[in-house]
Amino acid sequence: MRIKSEEIIEGVYQIGGTGITNADDAAVYLIDFADELVMIDSGSGRSFSQIINNIEELGFGPAKISKLILTHCHIDHIGSAPFFQKEYKTKMIIHELDALPVETGDAVKTAATWYGDDFPPTKIDEKLTGASGVLKYGEDTLHWLHTPGHTPGSISLYLDRDGKRILFGQDIHGPFHKSFGSDINAWKKSMIKLLELNADILCEGHFGIYQSKEKVREYIERYLEEYE
């Protein structure tokens, strides 16, 4: 039986990923900023209708999703992006260093070949540049950090809400492959940045949600030790 979407903290939901939608989907998160919705990643593209249903079951309209933030260019994270763009005119955001594979539909860089699939060239509306920045939604601030390693343009995001820091770390675990443009030394530096955030909640890309500063730190440090 399918697990329903999960509210992680007020206004922050997991609406896709293993156990919720298709097994090929990376985790998909939805943030309610009162006047607009923002989605982080979109799954592999094989669960578009399920993701829409999950959004509607929460009482939201998918047309209210103003931005889809792509944490990196792999198809398990970006696969439904073209559907949202076509059906709801959702604006796409990604770091500039991962934008080209998305815009050209590069089957290797998007890891589409890993999934026996392809990915259509998809326009990016906003390319993040530099090492960090903020995205403002009314009175709220969503922070982003460039955290290269898994891919050159990987990003992580964090939000402070209800006295808690929620980190959307996504593919902390890797993997690392030459064809992805991976850089394990850059990744190690990125993980130090994430540890310095001292987050209360980690929303990971494939392996669940970790709550408490101690569990978040343990999760990240475990991978740093593994790749030492």
N, C-alpha and C positions, 0 to 999 in steps of 0.2 A: 504494500500500500504506500502511495506517495506521501511523503512528509509535507505538511503545509509550510508556507513561508514562515519565517521566524522573525519576531521583533527582538532585536539585540539590545537596544536602548530606545527611549522614546523617539519615534520618527526615523529610526534606522532599521532596515529590514534586509534579511537575506531572502531573495526571491528566486534564485536559481543555483544550480550546482548539484553535486552528487547527493542522491537521496531525495532531492527536490525536483530536479528535471533530469535531462539526459545525462548518462554517466560520462559523456565526453565533455560536458560543460564545466568550465571553471566556475567558481563562485560568482554570483551576480548580486550586487547590493543596490538598494534603493534608499535614498535619503529624502525626507520630506522637509523642505525649507519653507513651509507655510504657503508661500505664493507660487512656488514651483517645485518640481521634482527633479532630482539628479540621479542618474544611474551610473554605477561603476561597473564596467565590463558588461558583456552581453551574452556569454555562453558561445557554444560552437556553431550555432545557427540551426541546430536540429530540434530546438525546443522553443522556437519563437512563440508559437501559440500558447504553450504552457506558461511561459513567462508573462505573456499578456494576461492570461487568466489569473495568475497569481497577483499581478498588479491590481486587477479589477476586484479580486476577492478581498483585498485590503481596503477597498473603497475608493481607489484612485482611478483616474482616467489616464491611459498611456499617452494621450495627446498632451498631457501636462508635463511630460518629461522634456525639459528644455535642453538639457545637455546629457550626452553620453560620454563619460570619461573613460578612455581606454588605457589601461595601465601598461600595456605593451602590445606588440603587433601580432601575437600568436592567435591562431584561429579559434582556439578554445575560449579565448577572451573576447574576440571581435566578430565572431561568426554571424551574430544576429544584427550587427550594426547596419548593414545595407537595408534590412527590413524596416528598422526603426526610421532610418533616413527616408526611405521611400514612402512608408505608410503614415508617419507622424511628423516628418520634417525635423526630426531630432538633430541637433547640432553635434558634430563629432569633435572631440578634443583628444589630442595625443601629443607626446613630446616630439619635437621636430626630428630627433634622431631615429625614431621608429615610424615616422610618417610615410616615407617613400614606399616601403613594402605594402602598406595598406592602399596607397593611392595607385600603385601599379599592379596590385594583385599578385605579388611575388609569391609563388607557391612554396618556395624553399624558406624564405625569410619569415613568412607567416606560419610556417610549420604545417601548411595545408597538406603537404605530401605525407606527413606523419599520420594523418587521419584519413588518407585515401580520398581527399576532397579537393576542391579548389575554392578560391576566394576572389570575388569580382573586384576590379579596381573601384575604390570607394573614396569619395572626396572627403578630405579633412577640413573642417571649418576653422579650427583654431589650433595652432601649433605652439606648444609650450617651449620656451627657450630658457637656457641657463640652468642653474642648480636648484632653484626653489622659487616659490611664488604663492600667491593666494588667489582664490576665486571667491568673490563676494556674492552672497545671496541674501538680500535684505540686510538684516542685522547680523547674519551668520557669516562665518569665514571658514572655508574649506582650504586647508593648506596642502600644497603638493611639494614633494621632494624628488629630484632626479636621483634615482638609485640604480645606476647601471650595474651590469654584471651578467644577469640572465640574458638580457638583450641590451644593445647600446642605449636605447631610449626608455628603459623601464622606469616607471615612477611609482612612488608610494604616496598615500594621502592620509591626512589625519584631521580629525574634527574634535573640538572640545564641546561637550554637551552634558548638562546635568552633573557637573563636577567630575566628569570622566573624560579621559582622552581615548578616542577610538582610532585605531590605526588600521588602515586598509593596506596591508603589506603585500598581498598577493603572492607571487611565486618566490618567496623567501628560500624555498628548498631547491631552487634550480629547475631543471637540469642545465648543464653547461655544455654547449656544443659549438664547434668551429663554424658550422653552417648558420648558427643563430647570431654569430658575432659576439659570443659570450666572452667574458673576461673575469676570471675568478678573483683576481687581485682587486679589481674595481668593485666586485661584489662584496668582498670582505670589508672594504671601506664603507660601502653602502649599509652593511649590517651594523656597523658601529654607529652610523648616523641614526638608525632606527632604535638602537638601544638607548641612545642619548635622549630620545623622546620620552622615555619612561612611561609608556602607554599603559592604560588600565585594561584595554580590550584590544585583541588582535583579530581582525577579520582576514583570514588567510585565503589564498587563492584556490586551494584544493582540499586542505586537511582540517577544516573546521574553524571554530571560533574559540579563542582562548581568553578567559576572564581572570583578572587579577594581574597586578604588575609582575608578580613572581612567575606566573605561568607564561606570560608574554616573554619575559627575559629568558626563561629556561628554553622556550621553543627556539628562539633565535640563536642562543648560545650553543644549543645542541648541534645545529647545522654548521656553525663556525668551527666547532670541534671536529665534526665529521670531515670537513674539507680542509683541515689543517695540514 
